[in-house]
């Protein structure tokens, strides 16, 4: 028997919500409700430098303002609580340990400047994002021993991608997708030296742990989906379905971002509330 549909709304409280967020979250909510499924609210607040409690509170308020509700979440609890990623760090580290044990991740002290200097190729441009320098093979760390690392939680860990492997999936909105490891994306961070998981590891661990059956998010995260599929496989998790939404753009054709709407909570509420009457 097919599993019950379980979708999720997952705002990052590093700024205020905008219309692009509202439309994507509304799409996630509608797809769950149309299928008689559940919708889960998860606050992705592991970026301790940028995420703020007031933005988390504003997210809940704005989501309710556009008529959304949820069946599990930080304000109502649920079977898979806690629903604040900042309260799930131990859970992520256990998944990180599995990658370390399998030697699918390695310690990496390379800086962004060093990666950019040594990299000989750039990834193709992703809609709405800057081109990314492909992590160079010369900076890979193959000679390491976990027993020699004093505080493994306090260093950067990078996932080694299988160069040349095609990662394919069918998106429920944009159809067949294919990305090549080592060409479209390179080795990526899975753990940060500040003691927190990367976005890629945290969402895979949570979507699998919370039994999410379809992930709804923006088109600019298509390549992230390819990275995450490698993590699903590495951790032995079932891979969910995916639905990527078209990006919302301003009059100049640029993707709307948090930085483009300012810091007025009143403005954020008005922007999100417009989603009632798009």
Rosetta blueprint (number, residue, H / E / L):
1 X L
2 X L
3 X L
4 X L
5 X L
6 X E
7 X E
8 X E
9 X E
10 X L
11 X L
12 X L
13 X L
14 X L
15 X L
16 X L
17 X L
18 X L
19 X H
20 X H
21 X H
22 X H
23 X H
24 X H
25 X H
26 X H
27 X H
28 X H
29 X H
30 X H
31 X H
32 X H
33 X H
34 X H
35 X L
36 X L
37 X L
38 X E
39 X E
40 X E
41 X E
42 X L
43 X E
44 X L
45 X L
46 X L
47 X L
48 X L
49 X L
50 X L
51 X L
52 X L
53 X H
54 X H
55 X H
56 X H
57 X H
58 X H
59 X H
60 X H
61 X H
62 X H
63 X H
64 X H
65 X H
66 X L
67 X L
68 X L
69 X L
70 X L
71 X L
72 X E
73 X E
74 X L
75 X L
76 X L
77 X E
78 X L
79 X L
80 X L
81 X L
82 X L
83 X L
84 X E
85 X H
86 X H
87 X H
88 X L
89 X H
90 X H
91 X H
92 X H
93 X H
94 X H
95 X H
96 X H
97 X H
98 X H
99 X H
100 X H
101 X H
102 X L
103 X L
104 X L
105 X E
106 X E
107 X E
108 X L
109 X L
110 X L
111 X L
112 X H
113 X H
114 X H
115 X H
116 X H
117 X H
118 X H
119 X L
120 X L
121 X L
122 X E
123 X L
124 X L
125 X L
126 X L
127 X L
128 X L
129 X L
130 X L
131 X L
132 X L
133 X E
134 X L
135 X L
136 X L
137 X H
138 X H
139 X H
140 X L
141 X L
142 X L
143 X L
144 X L
145 X L
146 X H
147 X H
148 X H
149 X L
150 X L
151 X L
152 X H
153 X H
154 X H
155 X L
156 X L
157 X E
158 X E
159 X E
160 X L
161 X L
162 X L
163 X L
164 X L
165 X L
166 X E
167 X E
168 X E
169 X E
170 X E
171 X E
172 X L
173 X L
174 X L
175 X E
176 X E
177 X E
178 X E
179 X E
180 X E
181 X E
182 X L
183 X L
184 X L
185 X E
186 X L
187 X L
188 X E
189 X E
190 X E
191 X E
192 X E
193 X L
194 X L
195 X L
196 X E
197 X E
198 X L
199 X H
200 X H
201 X H
202 X H
203 X H
204 X H
205 X H
206 X H
207 X H
208 X H
209 X H
210 X L
211 X L
212 X L
213 X L
214 X E
215 X E
216 X E
217 X E
218 X E
219 X H
220 X H
221 X H
222 X H
223 X H
224 X H
225 X H
226 X H
227 X H
228 X H
229 X H
230 X H
231 X H
232 X H
233 X H
234 X H
235 X H
236 X L
237 X L
238 X L
239 X L
240 X L
241 X E
242 X E
243 X E
244 X E
245 X E
246 X L
247 X L
248 X L
249 X E
250 X L
251 X L
252 X L
253 X L
254 X L
255 X E
256 X L
257 X L
258 X H
259 X H
260 X H
261 X L
262 X L
263 X L
264 X L
265 X H
266 X H
267 X H
268 X H
269 X H
270 X H
271 X H
272 X H
273 X H
274 X H
275 X H
276 X H
277 X H
278 X L
